[in-house]
Amino acid sequence: MHLDLVVWRRGLDPAAETCEAALRDLLGVEVAAIERAELWRFEVGEAAGRERVALQERLRDAACRAGRYVNLNRDGCEWIDGPRPARADAAPGCWAVDVWVRDGDGRDPAAVEWFRAQAAPEVYDLRRGTLWRLYLPTADAAAARELALDIAVTRARRQGLLANPQAQTAEVLYVVPVAGPRGERS
């Protein structure tokens, strides 16, 4: 089973703002907004109920210990079991597409050893990378997914921005509709 921890920067995120400006101004991509976070995917043995919550608490505490991986003065973090809801101020009619970009396959053996020693010997693998959320004004989910991958994977100077296919892996995890004021898609 896997446990996903999302870590984001509180307040303004200069990297996300720069990326958004580059997509719009340099590449001419229509994007409503961009968010950036880190996704940590822990592979652990089966755990349910209280056991799972206790495991998540131990892993979170280890990540935050002395700011090793999460600095709570600057960062926020939460466990997710699926797609996060779109932000409240997102433009209705868009699709929020989560693209996970990892260096190589994202495995981090040193972090696995840290979390085994500090929190949970049952962690047998860990992958981590940047989680980009792109708000795209497209007609449907399939078009949003296709556009997100086109935006993510660098193919030429004026095509793609978030992942170098020679050294990184890009994967669309979720495509979430952004609801209008009464909850319906615009």
N, C-alpha and C positions, 0 to 999 in steps of 0.2 A: 504494500500500500504506500501511497505517497502523501506527504503533508506539504502544502504550499504556503510559504511565508512571503508576504509582499512587504517591502521596505521602501518608503517614499520620503522625499525631502519635504519638511514642513515649510510653508511660506513659498516664496518665489523659487523657481528652479531655473537658473540661467541656462543650463544645457537644453532643457525642453524649449525655452523661449528662443534660443538661437536656432535650434533645429526647425521650429515652426517658421521662423523668418526665412531660413534658407530654403525650405520647401516652397514657400509662397513666392518669395522674391527672386531667388536664383533658378529654381527649377520650374516655376510656374504651375505648381500643383495646387489644386483646390482642396484645402484642408481647413476644417472649422476650428480645430484646436489639437494640441498634443500634450500628453502627460508622460512622465518618465518615472519609473520605479525599478527596483531590483526584485527578481523572483528567485527564491531559494526553494528548490524542490528536494525534500528529504525523502529518501526511500528507507522505509522501516518495516519491521514485521507487523502483522495484524494487531491492531489495538482498537478498542471500542469504548464508548461511554467515558466513564471517569478515568480509565486508564489512558485513553487518547488525550483527554484534556490535560492530565498530569504530564504526559510526555511532551505535549506542545508547550506547557509552561516551562519545563526544564530546558527545552531547546531554545525558547525565547530568552530565558534568563542567561543562558550561555552566550547567545548572540550579542546580548547587551552588556555582558560583563566587561567592565573597564572600557566600553566603547569598541570592543574588539571588532565586531562586524556591524553593529547598529549603535549609533550615538544618539541617545534619546534627547539630548539637548538640541539636536538638529533634525532627527529623523522620527518618523512614525512607522509602526509596523502592525500587521494583523494577519491572522491565518484566514485563508480562503478555501472554499470547497468547490468553487466554480467561478463563473464570471462575476466581477464586481458590478454594481449598478453604475450607470452613466452618471456623471456629475450633474448636479441640479441646474447649473447654468448652461448646459450644453444646448446647442441649437437643435430644436425639434426637427425630425426628418432625417437626421444623420444616423450613421451606424458607428458605434464605438468598437474598434477592432484592436485586440490585444495581440501584439507581435513580440515574441520572446526571442531575443538575440543573444547567443552564447558564443564565447570564444571556443572554437573547436566544438566539442560536444557538451561543454559546460562543466565537466567533472572537475572536482576540486579535492584531491586526496588529502591535502593538508587540513582543509576544513573538516573533512570526515573524521580525521584523527582527533581534532580539537573537540568536536561535538561528542564523539565517543568517550573521550576522557573526561569531559566536563559535565555531560548531561545524560547521554543515553548510549550504552554499548550496543543497543539494537539498531543504530543507524548503520546501514551497510552501503549507502551511496548518497551522494549529494551532487546536484547540478545547480548552477546558478548563472544568471545573466540579466541583461537589461530588459525590462518589460516596457515596451512603448505602447501607449494607447493613442490611436489615431482616430479622430472624429471626422468621418468622411461623408459628404453629402452625395450619396449614390442612390440609385433606384432600388437596389435589393441587396441582400446579404452576400450573394455570390459575387456581385460586382464590387462590393466593399472589400471582400477577402482578396480578390484579384488585384485591386488597386493598392491595397496595403502591402502585398508582396512586391508589387512593382515599385512602390515607394521605398520599401525596405532594402531590397537587394541591389547593390551597386553594380551596374553593368557598363556604364560609361560616365564621363564627366558630368553629363546633364541627365543621368538616369539612375535613380536609387541613391540612398543616403545613409541608411542605418546599419547595414551589414556588408562586410567584405566577404564575398562568397569563397575566396581563397583560404580564409582563416576562420570564418564564423558560420554559424548555423542560424537560420531565421525560420521561425515556425509560428503560424497563426494559431493561437490558443482558443480565442473566443471572438465571436461577432455578436454584438448586443445592440438591439434597436434603441434609439433615443426617443422616448415618448414625448408627446405634446403636453400642453397644460392640463388636459383631463386624462392623461394616461394613454391616449391613442397615438399611433404613428401618424405623423403629418404627411 
